[in-house]
Amino acid sequence: MDFIQFISAFGLGAIVTALIQAWISHQAEIRKRNFQEKKECYIGFLDAIQKSDVEQTPETGAYLAHWINRIELVGSAQVIFLCMRFFETNPVNDTVHPDRPKVFRDLKEAMRKDLGVVRIISS
């Protein structure tokens, strides 16, 4: 193998390495952006639920709808399904729907799973 071939092979390897590193970096950035977007949507939704429960005004209802729309764009199918199920269990006549607590627990667990957040239980 002469010197020219060695330099050519080394240059090609460096180019391939640079391309692979750029692709890996791009994929990591996409994962980071998706996590941030989902996190923002889920926290915004939970905040909107709390405000809606406390104030119960048209504005808080619109705020909640805003977060639902954002979740429909970036959330997992399970989270979207449970958000809709959550609204199906709205309180009626100031009484808690019997399925509401379980649906809310399942919704939060689906959000954790979608974000890849590990729940740490301390004893």
URWO-V59238 format. One record per residue. RES is the residue in one letter. D_FIRST is the distance of its C-alpha to the first C-alpha in whole Angstrom. Layout:
BEGIN
res->(RES RES)
d_first->(D_FIRST D_FIRST)
END
This chain:
BEGIN
res->(M D F I Q F I S A F G L G A I V T A L I Q A W I S H Q A E I R K R N F Q E K K E C Y I G F L D A I Q K S D V E Q T P E T G A Y L A H W I N R I E L V G S A Q V I F L C M R F F E T N P V N D T V H P D R P K V F R D L K E A M R K D L G V V R I I S S)
d_first->(0 4 7 8 6 7 10 11 10 13 15 16 16 19 20 21 22 25 26 27 28 30 31 32 34 36 37 38 40 42 43 45 46 48 49 51 52 54 55 57 58 59 61 63 64 65 67 68 70 71 73 74 76 78 79 79 79 78 75 74 73 71 69 69 68 65 63 64 62 59 59 59 56 54 55 54 57 58 59 61 63 64 65 67 68 69 71 73 74 76 79 82 86 84 83 80 78 78 74 73 72 70 68 68 66 64 63 62 60 58 57 56 54 53 52 50 53 53 57 58 61 63 65)
END
